[in-house]
Amino acid sequence: MFKNTLLFIATLLISFSSFAVNINTASAEELAAALKGIGESKAGAIVVYREKHGPFETLNDLTKVKGVGAGTVDKNRENIELKTK
């Protein structure tokens, strides 16, 4: 219950603030919380894709993940970082 409460509070804080999330290092939970239109399932797919194919080199590489389209990338463009470490 405590973990769920912390996750809820973190999600609320993220919702009301703007920060960048590194798609090459973030967990599925962090991705789902930080990116609009990305739920737990798509966030998990991003992590699996990254683990299989290596780090994303461009923002548009996200569209190679099933279920992530150009519109989703565009509405999150300012909140995504591509650092490799």
Sequence and secondary structure as in RCSB ss.txt:
>XXXX:A:sequence
MFKNTLLFIATLLISFSSFAVNINTASAEELAAALKGIGESKAGAIVVYREKHGPFETLNDLTKVKGVGAGTVDK
NRENIELKTK
>XXXX:A:secstr
 HHHHHHHHHHHHHHTS   EETTT  HHHHHHHSTT  HHHHHHHHHHHHHH S SSGGGGGGSTT  HHHHHH
HGGGEE    
